[in-house]
């Protein structure tokens, strides 16, 4: 039995016209000999009545409780029921399923649950009877029997997890764009679709701002080795993401984050190494206890530097005010991330990034790198110019990335 898991996002199920295109994808899979399994998001976006944000507005935007998860799960449940009934009207046996009925088991964290396992017995039984399961995405069941949600964009994660559990031959993430792009086309006119990417590259791109794929879904696929494709609903083409793929090019794509704050901490007159270490440990403890996430951390003899989301300079200063530290902050920054599997084998990539930004007259505030990613902090006002400059430097406009 060849299974094809097909995820349809909010815009793909928002209207009857869009759903008819989704139905065509299901019919084509059946004709090709696959047993389709559909995973659906809530219908449309606010202010449409069943969109997640519209439902959330009924309780003042509060999330993270059993009550809010029960409410938010309704959007996908409505979508699954409508989708299944319309398929049945077209003489296709279809059965709407909750995430729990599909076998998605999670921990008890409301609003951002972690998938513990998938027990797909009910789906397999339906498939054996020739029924097309239509699964409500974004949700699962806790050990206590409560509905949980997987975090915004969690329908992608539902599809990847179900694809892995069913040993699916295909996992297709349908969206309103034809795959992952080398950069945001709204900012870089020469951006184009990435035909193929490694799991590692897609995880990095998703975590660092590429909106086409949920970052938890990309990480789950990387962990489980699940091959998937990100496709345009109308075009049925896009980006294939698989293990073992390695481009010869040093850079696959460039992303940009939202507004962040750069923090630089100088140790003052602390000379004793043990005391310095204890002070830094206390600094990080306070930041963690305040639920402030940090990124791009560097620690050396000169001090500590890191980045936090939003304009949080005053918050950080207040937290660290009584420690013997000089705290410098700079708000109004943004981060561009340069991602590519090939950079680990090719010297000079950092140099090329610096050269490109220098020619574009973009200040580099802070720079860190990992195995396949270089993250560069720049003034937020210059982020569009910075993204385009790096994109041009590596000729991502030319040919397959």
C-alpha positions in Angstrom: 0.0 0.0 0.0 1.6 3.3 -1.2 0.5 6.1 1.0 0.6 9.8 0.1 0.1 12.3 3.0 -1.0 15.7 1.7 -1.2 18.7 3.9 -3.5 21.6 2.8 -2.9 25.0 4.6 -5.5 27.6 5.5 -5.6 29.3 2.2 -5.9 26.0 0.4 -9.1 25.1 2.2 -10.6 28.6 2.7 -12.9 28.6 -0.3 -14.8 26.0 -2.3 -12.7 27.0 -5.3 -9.4 26.4 -3.4 -10.7 23.1 -2.0 -11.6 21.9 -5.5 -7.9 22.3 -6.4 -7.0 20.3 -3.3 -9.5 17.7 -4.3 -7.8 17.5 -7.7 -4.5 16.7 -6.0 -6.2 13.9 -4.1 -7.8 12.5 -7.3 -4.4 12.6 -9.1 -2.8 10.7 -6.2 -5.4 8.0 -6.3 -5.1 7.7 -10.1 -1.3 7.3 -9.6 -1.9 4.3 -7.3 -1.5 6.1 -3.9 -3.8 5.9 -0.9 -4.2 9.6 0.1 -4.3 10.9 3.6 -5.2 14.6 3.9 -4.2 16.9 6.8 -6.0 20.2 6.9 -5.5 23.5 8.6 -8.3 25.8 9.8 -10.1 27.6 7.0 -8.6 30.9 6.0 -7.2 33.7 8.0 -8.7 36.3 10.3 -11.3 37.9 10.0 -12.7 34.7 8.4 -15.0 33.1 11.0 -13.2 29.8 11.6 -9.6 31.0 11.3 -7.4 30.3 14.3 -6.9 34.0 15.1 -10.6 34.7 14.9 -11.3 31.9 17.4 -8.6 33.1 19.6 -10.2 36.5 19.7 -13.2 35.0 21.5 -11.1 34.5 24.6 -9.0 37.7 24.4 -6.0 36.1 22.7 -5.1 34.0 25.7 -3.3 30.7 25.0 -1.6 27.9 26.8 -4.5 26.3 28.7 -6.7 23.3 28.2 -9.6 25.6 27.4 -7.8 27.6 24.7 -6.6 24.4 23.1 -10.1 23.0 23.0 -11.3 26.1 21.3 -8.5 26.4 18.8 -8.8 22.8 17.8 -12.3 23.6 16.5 -10.9 25.4 13.5 -9.2 22.3 12.1 -12.2 20.1 13.1 -14.6 22.2 11.1 -12.2 22.2 8.1 -11.8 18.4 8.2 -15.5 17.8 8.4 -16.3 20.2 5.5 -13.5 18.8 3.4 -14.6 15.2 4.0 -18.3 15.9 3.3 -17.5 17.7 0.1 -15.4 14.7 -1.0 -18.2 12.3 -0.1 -20.5 14.4 -2.3 -18.1 13.7 -5.1 -18.4 9.9 -4.5 -15.2 9.6 -2.6 -15.4 7.8 0.7 -13.8 10.2 3.2 -13.7 10.2 7.0 -12.9 13.3 9.1 -10.6 12.5 12.1 -9.4 14.4 15.0 -5.7 14.4 15.7 -6.4 12.0 18.6 -8.4 9.6 16.4 -5.5 9.7 13.9 -3.2 8.5 16.8 -1.2 11.6 17.6 -0.1 11.4 21.2 1.6 14.3 22.9 2.8 15.5 26.2 0.6 17.7 28.3 2.0 21.1 27.3 -1.0 23.2 26.1 -0.4 25.6 23.2 3.0 24.0 22.2 2.7 20.3 22.8 5.5 17.8 21.8 4.5 14.7 19.8 5.5 11.6 21.8 4.3 9.0 19.4 1.8 8.3 16.6 -0.4 5.2 16.7 -2.0 5.2 13.2 -4.2 2.1 13.6 -7.4 3.9 12.9 -6.0 5.5 9.8 -4.6 2.2 8.5 -8.0 0.5 9.0 -9.7 3.3 7.1 -7.2 3.1 4.2 -7.6 -0.7 4.0 -11.4 -0.1 3.5 -10.7 2.4 0.7 -11.6 5.4 2.8 -9.6 8.7 2.6 -8.8 9.9 6.1 -9.1 13.7 6.5 -7.1 14.6 9.6 -7.5 17.8 11.6 -4.0 19.2 11.8 -2.3 21.1 14.6 -3.6 18.9 17.5 -3.1 15.7 19.5 -4.1 14.0 22.7 -2.3 14.3 26.1 -1.7 11.4 28.5 -4.5 12.8 30.6 -6.9 12.6 27.6 -7.0 16.3 26.9 -6.8 17.9 23.5 -3.5 19.7 22.9 -2.3 21.9 20.1 1.2 21.8 18.5 1.9 25.5 18.2 1.1 27.9 15.3 1.7 26.3 12.0 1.5 22.9 13.6 -0.5 21.3 10.8 2.9 20.9 9.0 4.1 18.9 12.0 1.0 16.8 12.0 1.6 15.9 8.3 5.3 15.0 8.8 4.6 12.9 11.9 1.8 11.0 10.2 3.9 10.5 7.1 6.6 9.0 9.2 4.2 6.8 11.1 2.6 5.5 8.0 5.9 5.0 6.1 4.4 7.2 3.4 5.9 7.2 -0.1 5.0 10.8 -0.4 4.5 13.7 2.0 3.4 16.9 0.2 3.0 20.2 2.1 0.7 22.3 -0.1 0.8 26.0 0.3 0.2 29.2 -1.7 3.7 29.5 -3.0 5.6 26.9 -5.1 8.2 25.9 -2.6 11.0 27.4 -0.4 12.7 30.4 -2.0 16.3 31.5 -2.1 15.2 34.7 -0.3 11.9 36.5 0.4 10.6 37.5 -3.0 8.9 40.5 -1.5 12.3 41.9 -0.6 14.6 40.3 -3.3 13.0 40.3 -6.8 15.5 37.8 -8.1 14.6 35.1 -5.5 13.5 31.8 -7.0 12.4 28.4 -5.9 15.0 26.0 -4.3 14.5 22.8 -6.2 16.2 20.5 -3.6 17.4 21.0 -0.1 18.8 18.8 2.6 16.9 18.3 5.9 19.5 20.3 7.7 19.3 23.2 5.3 15.5 23.3 5.5 15.5 23.1 9.3 17.9 26.1 9.5 15.9 28.1 7.0 12.7 27.5 8.8 14.1 28.3 12.2 15.6 31.5 10.9 12.7 33.1 9.2 11.5 31.2 6.1 7.7 31.0 6.6 7.0 28.3 4.1 7.7 25.5 6.5 7.1 25.2 10.2 10.4 24.9 12.0 9.3 22.1 14.4 8.0 20.1 11.4 11.3 20.6 9.5 13.2 19.4 12.6 10.9 16.4 13.1 11.5 15.4 9.5 15.2 15.8 9.9 15.2 13.6 13.1 13.1 10.9 11.5 14.6 11.1 8.0 11.2 11.7 6.4 11.4 13.0 2.8 8.9 15.6 1.9 8.0 18.2 -0.7 6.8 21.8 -0.3 4.5 22.5 -3.2 2.3 25.2 -4.6 -1.4 24.1 -4.5 -2.0 25.4 -8.1 1.3 24.4 -9.6 1.9 21.0 -7.9 5.7 21.7 -8.0 8.1 23.0 -5.5 11.0 22.0 -3.2 12.0 18.4 -2.4 13.7 18.0 1.1 15.6 14.8 1.7 18.4 13.3 3.7 21.8 13.1 2.0 21.3 15.8 -0.5 24.3 18.2 -0.7 24.5 21.0 -3.2 27.9 22.0 -4.6 27.1 25.6 -4.0 28.1 27.1 -0.7 24.8 28.9 -0.1 21.3 27.6 -0.6 19.2 30.5 0.7 19.1 33.7 2.7 16.5 34.6 5.3 15.9 37.7 7.5 14.4 38.0 11.0 12.3 40.6 12.6 13.4 43.3 15.1 15.9 42.2 17.7 18.2 43.8 20.4 21.9 43.3 20.6 23.4 43.1 24.1 27.0 43.4 24.9 28.2 42.7 28.5 31.6 43.8 29.7 32.8 42.3 33.0 33.9 45.5 34.7 36.7 45.1 37.2 36.1 41.4 38.0 39.6 39.9 37.9 39.1 36.5 39.6 38.2 33.8 36.9 36.0 31.9 39.3 34.1 35.1 40.3 33.8 36.0 36.6 32.3 32.6 35.8 29.9 32.8 38.8 28.7 36.3 37.7 28.1 35.2 34.1 26.3 32.2 35.4 24.0 34.4 37.5 23.5 36.7 34.5 22.3 33.8 32.3 20.2 32.4 35.1 18.3 35.7 35.5 17.7 36.0 31.8 16.4 32.4 31.6 14.2 32.9 34.7 12.7 36.0 33.0 11.8 33.7 30.0 13.9 35.7 27.6 15.4 33.6 24.8 18.9 34.5 23.6 20.6 33.8 20.3 24.0 34.5 18.6 25.9 34.1 21.9 29.6 34.7 22.0 31.7 34.4 25.2 35.4 35.4 25.2 38.0 37.4 27.2 36.4 40.7 26.2 33.0 39.7 27.6 29.7 38.3 26.5 27.4 39.3 23.5 24.0 37.9 22.5 20.7 38.8 20.8 17.2 38.9 22.1 13.9 39.3 20.2 12.2 42.6 20.1 13.2 45.8 21.9 14.3 44.4 25.2 17.2 46.6 26.1 15.6 48.1 29.2 14.4 44.7 30.4 17.9 43.3 30.2 19.5 46.3 31.9 17.1 46.1 34.8 17.7 42.3 35.3 21.5 42.8 35.5 21.6 46.2 37.2 23.1 45.0 40.5 25.8 42.8 39.0 29.3 44.2 38.5 28.8 44.3 34.7 28.7 47.1 32.1 25.7 46.4 29.9 25.5 47.9 26.4 22.4 47.5 24.3 21.4 48.4 20.8 17.8 48.1 19.7 16.4 48.3 16.2 18.6 45.5 14.7 17.7 42.6 12.4 19.4 39.3 11.6 20.1 37.9 8.2 21.0 34.2 8.0 23.0 32.7 5.2 22.4 28.9 4.9 24.1 26.3 2.8 25.3 22.7 3.2 28.2 23.5 0.9 29.8 26.2 3.0 31.2 23.6 5.4 33.5 22.4 2.6 34.3 25.8 1.0 36.6 28.4 2.7 35.9 32.1 2.3 32.2 32.3 2.7 32.3 34.7 5.7 34.7 36.9 3.7 32.2 37.0 0.8 29.4 38.0 3.1 31.5 40.7 4.7 32.6 41.9 1.2 29.0 42.0 -0.1 27.7 44.0 2.9 30.7 46.4 2.7 29.9 47.2 -0.9 26.3 47.7 0.0 27.3 50.1 2.8 25.6 47.9 5.5 27.1 48.0 9.0 27.8 44.6 10.5 27.0 44.8 14.2 27.6 41.2 15.2 28.3 37.9 13.4 28.3 34.3 14.4 28.5 31.1 12.5 27.7 27.4 12.9 28.1 24.4 10.7 26.0 25.5 7.8 24.7 28.9 8.8 26.2 32.4 9.1 24.1 34.9 11.1 24.8 38.6 10.7 23.2 41.3 12.7 22.6 44.6 10.8 20.6 47.7 11.4 16.9 46.9 10.8 16.6 49.8 8.3 19.2 48.1 6.1 18.0 44.5 6.3 16.4 44.5 2.8 19.6 45.9 1.2 21.7 43.4 3.2 19.6 40.4 2.1 19.7 41.4 -1.5 23.5 42.0 -1.4 24.3 38.6 0.0 21.8 36.9 -2.4 23.6 38.6 -5.3 27.0 37.8 -4.0 26.4 34.1 -4.2 24.5 34.4 -7.5 21.4 32.7 -6.1 19.4 34.3 -8.9 21.1 32.0 -11.5 20.0 28.4 -12.0 19.1 25.8 -9.5 20.1 26.4 -5.9 
